[in-house]
Amino acid sequence: MELLSLLPITSSKIQILYLPLLYTFIATFIINLPFGYIRGGLRKLSFWWFVAIHAPVPLVILIRKFHHLDLTWELAPFLFGPFILGQFMGKKIYKLKPYRKQKNNQK
């Protein structure tokens, strides 16, 4: 008995989902990098900090709709993961190379 036959989705569904899911993952990560970078230079919980987090959401939704991926519990980690990872990596890049000098008294 094949391992794929034990899964709730068939191998044809896996093949159909694989490339669009991979493209969506990569695009979501790349879109969130600059927003995470911008967020790194903003005061936490300020208005613009929230904008930097939520501004890429419509773009990610458009990419997901373009690839005909519905938001399901099975796909949620693959759709939210790169969003959070892109924000996190963008902030880390900002800490390595900030676009403006940080004040000494600022954390």
Secondary structure, DSSP 8 states (H G I E B T S, - for coil): --SGGGSSS-HHHHHHHHHHHHHHHHHHHHHHHHHHHHHHTS-TTSHHHHHHHHTTHHHHHHHHHHTT----TTTHHHHHHHHHHHHHHHHHHHHHS-SS---TT--
